[in-house]
């Protein structure tokens, strides 16, 4: 057993750069896992600065001075943030409160519809099954109500955290954009002189992450915006809230679109029932999802992520369980990092003794 372990170590860890890369990856994951909560504003600032870095570089290529380019991009960022806080957040909050107020009426209507099922389909559904389903639903709704009450009682620390984010994140974004070259030189100063393997993996991940993050943010805005317009035109209630869910759902491949369909369908059923308006809404929603998967995604993601769907789902579950929303958002880039490291990892082939 020791010989097998020694041969495995000599094969994969005989290169000094491989050992250094393994140590750096371990320290990076350990730091994010243990200090991610405290450093969340820094991570959010890095992500936002990374998103806007491409626009800054584009302006610099157009002969715009570096300081002016950073100032223009940062002003655009602050304008979008201000519009989101002043316009979007109050609209979402109003629709969320309205939904909570109308939720008891929705539940009563759905309960009455469920009680009609045994009369219409006595061979498929019994009264006991319907009553059991209603009790289970009431229990889950009671848990949700307790969570909402606890959330409202503990909202003061949440508001403090939001205020900290609103102050710290813009400041961090500005300095990450302004001093990105200086920060890069500072980080490279602590890396080994011989770092061909690290450089190769870093370049590959920079290309993959840049394509993925920018494309995913654009996809969120386009899907959410088109969905909101479609829902408003059709007159669906809570259009902004549901459009936000649809936009965020694209972060989770395969699963997100299926999960977000449930609230869209339930609210449409409560509002219109099995009517032509409900069919029109679901048809428009299906067209949006189809165009997103078959037209928008191939256009935005020029670099295909060569990962099996099972690997993507496992990455979403793993990193989402470790780091929450950010883990879900970065699940595919992190899985791609893991694959890039495995592909670039130097291997020392075992020496086979010649046959006599």
C-alpha positions as CSV (number, residue, x, y, z in Angstrom):
1,X,0.0,0.0,0.0
2,X,2.8,2.4,0.9
3,X,4.5,1.7,-2.5
4,X,1.2,2.5,-4.3
5,X,0.9,5.8,-2.4
6,X,4.6,6.7,-3.0
7,X,4.2,6.0,-6.7
8,X,1.1,8.1,-6.9
9,X,2.8,11.0,-5.1
10,X,5.9,10.7,-7.4
11,X,3.7,10.7,-10.5
12,X,1.5,13.8,-9.6
13,X,3.6,15.8,-7.2
14,X,7.2,15.4,-8.4
15,X,7.0,18.8,-10.2
16,X,7.7,21.7,-7.8
17,X,5.2,24.0,-9.6
18,X,2.5,21.4,-9.1
19,X,3.1,21.4,-5.4
20,X,3.1,25.2,-5.2
21,X,-0.2,25.3,-7.3
22,X,-1.8,22.7,-5.0
23,X,-0.8,24.7,-1.9
24,X,-2.1,28.0,-3.4
25,X,-5.4,26.3,-4.3
26,X,-5.8,24.8,-0.9
27,X,-5.1,28.1,0.8
28,X,-7.5,30.0,-1.5
29,X,-10.4,27.6,-0.9
30,X,-9.7,27.5,2.8
31,X,-9.7,31.3,3.1
32,X,-12.9,31.6,1.2
33,X,-14.6,28.8,3.1
34,X,-13.5,30.1,6.6
35,X,-13.4,33.9,6.0
36,X,-16.0,34.2,3.2
37,X,-18.7,35.7,5.4
38,X,-16.4,38.4,6.8
39,X,-14.8,39.1,3.4
40,X,-18.2,39.1,1.5
41,X,-18.1,42.8,0.6
42,X,-14.6,42.4,-0.8
43,X,-15.6,39.4,-2.9
44,X,-18.7,41.3,-4.1
45,X,-16.5,44.3,-5.0
46,X,-14.0,42.0,-6.9
47,X,-16.8,40.4,-8.9
48,X,-18.4,43.8,-9.9
49,X,-15.0,45.3,-10.7
50,X,-14.2,42.2,-12.8
51,X,-17.5,42.7,-14.7
52,X,-16.6,46.3,-15.5
53,X,-12.9,45.8,-16.3
54,X,-13.7,44.9,-19.9
55,X,-15.5,48.2,-20.4
56,X,-12.6,50.1,-18.9
57,X,-10.1,48.3,-21.2
58,X,-12.4,49.1,-24.2
59,X,-12.4,52.8,-23.4
60,X,-8.6,52.8,-23.0
61,X,-8.2,51.2,-26.4
62,X,-10.3,54.1,-27.8
63,X,-7.6,56.5,-26.5
64,X,-9.5,57.5,-23.4
65,X,-7.2,58.2,-20.5
66,X,-7.1,55.6,-17.8
67,X,-8.4,57.8,-15.0
68,X,-11.2,59.2,-17.2
69,X,-12.2,55.7,-18.3
70,X,-12.4,54.5,-14.7
71,X,-14.4,57.5,-13.7
72,X,-16.9,57.0,-16.6
73,X,-17.4,53.4,-15.8
74,X,-17.8,54.0,-12.1
75,X,-20.3,56.8,-12.7
76,X,-22.3,54.4,-14.9
77,X,-22.2,51.8,-12.1
78,X,-23.4,54.2,-9.5
79,X,-26.2,55.4,-11.8
80,X,-27.4,51.8,-12.3
81,X,-27.2,51.2,-8.6
82,X,-29.2,54.3,-7.8
83,X,-31.9,53.4,-10.3
84,X,-32.1,49.9,-8.7
85,X,-32.4,51.3,-5.2
86,X,-34.9,54.0,-6.0
87,X,-37.1,52.3,-8.6
88,X,-36.7,48.5,-8.6
89,X,-36.4,47.8,-4.9
90,X,-39.6,49.7,-3.9
91,X,-41.5,48.0,-6.7
92,X,-40.3,44.5,-5.6
93,X,-41.1,45.3,-2.0
94,X,-44.6,46.5,-2.8
95,X,-45.4,43.4,-4.8
96,X,-43.9,41.1,-2.1
97,X,-46.1,42.7,0.6
98,X,-49.2,42.4,-1.6
99,X,-48.4,38.8,-2.3
100,X,-48.1,38.1,1.5
101,X,-51.5,39.8,2.0
102,X,-53.2,37.8,-0.7
103,X,-51.6,34.5,0.2
104,X,-54.4,33.3,2.5
105,X,-57.0,33.9,-0.2
106,X,-54.9,32.0,-2.7
107,X,-54.5,29.0,-0.3
108,X,-58.3,28.9,0.4
109,X,-59.0,28.9,-3.4
110,X,-56.5,26.1,-4.1
111,X,-57.9,24.2,-1.1
112,X,-61.4,24.4,-2.6
113,X,-60.1,23.2,-6.0
114,X,-58.3,20.3,-4.4
115,X,-61.5,19.2,-2.5
116,X,-63.3,18.9,-5.9
117,X,-60.8,16.4,-7.3
118,X,-62.3,13.3,-5.5
119,X,-65.7,14.2,-6.9
120,X,-64.4,14.5,-10.5
121,X,-61.8,11.8,-10.4
122,X,-62.9,9.3,-7.7
123,X,-60.8,6.5,-9.2
124,X,-57.5,8.5,-9.1
125,X,-57.8,10.6,-5.9
126,X,-59.5,9.9,-2.6
127,X,-60.7,12.3,0.1
128,X,-58.1,11.0,2.5
129,X,-55.3,11.8,0.1
130,X,-56.6,15.3,-0.5
131,X,-56.9,16.0,3.2
132,X,-53.5,14.6,3.8
133,X,-52.0,16.9,1.1
134,X,-53.8,19.9,2.6
135,X,-52.4,19.2,6.0
136,X,-48.9,18.8,4.7
137,X,-49.3,22.1,2.8
138,X,-50.6,23.9,5.9
139,X,-47.6,22.6,7.9
140,X,-45.1,23.9,5.3
141,X,-46.9,27.2,5.1
142,X,-46.8,27.4,8.9
143,X,-43.0,26.9,8.8
144,X,-42.8,29.6,6.2
145,X,-44.8,31.9,8.3
146,X,-42.5,31.3,11.3
147,X,-39.5,31.9,9.1
148,X,-41.1,35.2,7.9
149,X,-41.8,36.3,11.5
150,X,-38.2,35.4,12.6
151,X,-36.9,37.2,9.5
152,X,-38.9,40.4,10.3
153,X,-37.7,40.3,13.9
154,X,-34.1,40.0,12.9
155,X,-34.3,42.5,10.0
156,X,-32.3,45.2,11.9
157,X,-29.0,43.4,11.6
158,X,-29.8,42.7,7.9
159,X,-30.5,46.3,7.3
160,X,-27.1,47.2,8.9
161,X,-25.4,44.6,6.6
162,X,-27.1,46.1,3.6
163,X,-26.0,49.6,4.6
164,X,-22.4,48.3,5.0
165,X,-22.6,46.8,1.5
166,X,-24.0,50.0,0.0
167,X,-21.0,51.9,1.5
168,X,-18.1,49.5,1.2
169,X,-18.8,47.8,-2.1
170,X,-18.8,51.0,-4.3
171,X,-15.6,52.1,-2.6
172,X,-13.9,48.7,-3.2
173,X,-15.1,48.6,-6.8
174,X,-13.6,52.0,-7.4
175,X,-10.2,51.1,-6.0
176,X,-10.2,47.6,-7.7
177,X,-10.8,49.4,-11.1
178,X,-8.3,52.3,-10.4
179,X,-5.5,50.2,-9.0
180,X,-5.9,46.9,-10.8
181,X,-2.4,46.9,-12.2
182,X,-0.8,47.8,-8.9
183,X,-2.8,45.1,-7.1
184,X,-1.8,42.5,-9.8
185,X,1.9,43.4,-9.4
186,X,1.6,43.1,-5.6
187,X,0.0,39.6,-5.9
188,X,2.6,38.5,-8.5
189,X,5.4,39.6,-6.2
190,X,4.5,36.9,-3.7
191,X,4.4,34.1,-6.3
192,X,7.4,32.0,-7.2
193,X,9.6,33.1,-10.1
194,X,9.1,29.9,-12.0
195,X,5.3,29.8,-12.4
196,X,4.7,28.6,-16.0
197,X,2.0,26.1,-14.8
198,X,0.3,28.8,-12.6
199,X,0.4,31.3,-15.4
200,X,-1.1,28.7,-17.9
201,X,-4.0,27.8,-15.5
202,X,-4.5,31.5,-14.6
203,X,-4.8,32.5,-18.3
204,X,-7.2,29.7,-19.0
205,X,-9.4,30.6,-16.0
206,X,-9.3,34.3,-16.8
207,X,-10.7,33.5,-20.3
208,X,-13.4,31.1,-18.9
209,X,-14.5,33.3,-16.0
210,X,-14.6,36.5,-18.1
211,X,-16.8,34.8,-20.7
212,X,-19.0,33.1,-18.1
213,X,-19.6,36.0,-15.6
214,X,-20.2,38.7,-18.1
215,X,-22.4,36.5,-20.3
216,X,-24.4,35.3,-17.3
217,X,-25.0,38.9,-16.0
218,X,-26.2,40.0,-19.5
219,X,-28.4,36.9,-19.7
220,X,-30.0,37.7,-16.3
221,X,-30.8,41.2,-17.3
222,X,-32.2,40.2,-20.8
223,X,-34.3,37.3,-19.5
224,X,-35.6,39.3,-16.6
225,X,-36.4,42.4,-18.7
226,X,-38.1,40.5,-21.5
227,X,-40.1,38.4,-19.0
228,X,-41.2,41.5,-17.2
229,X,-42.4,43.1,-20.4
230,X,-44.3,40.0,-21.4
231,X,-45.9,39.6,-18.0
232,X,-46.9,43.3,-17.9
233,X,-48.4,43.2,-21.4
234,X,-50.4,40.1,-20.5
235,X,-51.5,41.7,-17.2
236,X,-50.0,39.1,-14.8
237,X,-49.9,40.1,-11.1
238,X,-46.5,40.4,-9.4
239,X,-44.8,40.8,-12.8
240,X,-41.6,42.4,-11.4
241,X,-41.2,39.8,-8.6
242,X,-41.7,36.9,-11.0
243,X,-39.4,38.4,-13.6
244,X,-36.7,38.8,-10.9
245,X,-37.1,35.1,-10.1
246,X,-36.9,34.1,-13.8
247,X,-33.8,36.3,-14.3
248,X,-32.0,34.8,-11.2
249,X,-33.1,31.3,-12.2
250,X,-30.6,31.3,-15.2
251,X,-27.8,31.1,-12.6
252,X,-28.7,27.5,-11.9
253,X,-28.6,25.5,-15.1
254,X,-31.4,23.0,-15.9
255,X,-32.9,23.2,-12.4
256,X,-33.6,26.9,-12.2
257,X,-36.0,27.1,-15.1
258,X,-38.0,24.1,-13.8
259,X,-38.2,25.5,-10.2
260,X,-39.3,29.0,-11.2
261,X,-42.0,27.7,-13.5
262,X,-44.0,26.6,-10.4
263,X,-44.7,30.0,-8.9
264,X,-45.4,31.5,-12.3
265,X,-47.9,28.8,-13.0
266,X,-49.6,28.9,-9.6
267,X,-50.0,32.7,-9.6
268,X,-51.4,32.6,-13.2
269,X,-53.8,29.8,-12.2
270,X,-55.0,31.8,-9.2
271,X,-55.5,34.9,-11.3
272,X,-57.1,33.4,-14.4
273,X,-57.8,29.8,-13.8
274,X,-57.8,27.3,-16.8
275,X,-58.5,30.1,-19.3
276,X,-57.1,31.2,-22.6
277,X,-55.2,34.0,-20.8
278,X,-53.4,31.3,-18.8
279,X,-52.5,29.4,-21.9
280,X,-51.2,32.5,-23.6
281,X,-49.0,33.3,-20.6
282,X,-47.5,29.8,-20.4
283,X,-46.9,29.9,-24.2
284,X,-45.0,33.2,-23.9
285,X,-43.1,31.9,-20.9
286,X,-42.1,28.8,-22.8
287,X,-41.0,30.8,-25.8
288,X,-38.8,33.0,-23.6
289,X,-37.2,29.9,-22.0
290,X,-36.7,28.3,-25.4
291,X,-35.1,31.4,-26.9
292,X,-32.9,31.7,-23.9
293,X,-31.5,28.2,-24.1
294,X,-31.2,27.9,-27.9
295,X,-30.4,31.5,-29.1
296,X,-29.2,33.8,-26.2
297,X,-26.9,31.3,-24.5
298,X,-25.0,30.4,-27.7
299,X,-24.6,34.1,-28.6
300,X,-23.4,35.2,-25.2
301,X,-21.1,32.3,-24.3
302,X,-18.6,32.2,-27.2
303,X,-16.5,29.8,-25.2
304,X,-18.4,26.6,-24.6
305,X,-18.1,25.2,-21.1
306,X,-17.1,21.6,-21.8
307,X,-18.6,20.0,-18.7
308,X,-21.1,17.1,-18.5
309,X,-24.6,18.1,-17.1
310,X,-24.0,15.7,-14.2
311,X,-20.8,17.6,-13.3
312,X,-22.6,20.9,-13.5
313,X,-25.4,19.8,-11.2
314,X,-22.9,18.3,-8.8
315,X,-20.9,21.5,-8.8
316,X,-24.0,23.6,-8.1
317,X,-25.0,21.4,-5.2
318,X,-21.5,21.3,-3.7
319,X,-20.4,24.9,-4.0
320,X,-24.0,26.1,-3.3
321,X,-24.0,24.2,-0.1
322,X,-20.6,25.6,0.9
323,X,-21.0,29.3,-0.1
324,X,-24.7,29.9,-0.7
325,X,-25.7,32.2,-3.6
326,X,-22.1,33.0,-4.6
327,X,-21.3,29.3,-4.6
328,X,-24.2,28.7,-7.0
329,X,-23.2,31.6,-9.2
330,X,-19.6,30.5,-9.4
331,X,-20.3,26.8,-9.5
332,X,-19.5,26.4,-13.3
333,X,-16.3,28.6,-13.2
334,X,-15.1,26.7,-10.2
335,X,-15.8,23.4,-11.9
336,X,-14.0,24.7,-15.0
337,X,-11.1,25.6,-12.7
338,X,-11.0,22.1,-11.4
339,X,-11.1,20.7,-14.9
340,X,-8.4,23.1,-16.1
341,X,-6.1,22.2,-13.2
342,X,-6.5,18.5,-13.9
343,X,-5.8,19.0,-17.6
344,X,-2.7,21.1,-17.1
345,X,-1.4,19.1,-14.1
346,X,2.1,17.7,-14.9
347,X,2.3,13.9,-14.7
348,X,5.4,11.8,-14.5
349,X,4.8,8.7,-16.4
350,X,5.9,5.6,-14.5
351,X,9.1,3.9,-15.8
352,X,8.4,0.5,-17.2
353,X,11.2,-2.0,-16.9
354,X,12.2,-3.6,-20.2
355,X,11.3,-7.2,-20.7
356,X,14.3,-9.5,-20.9
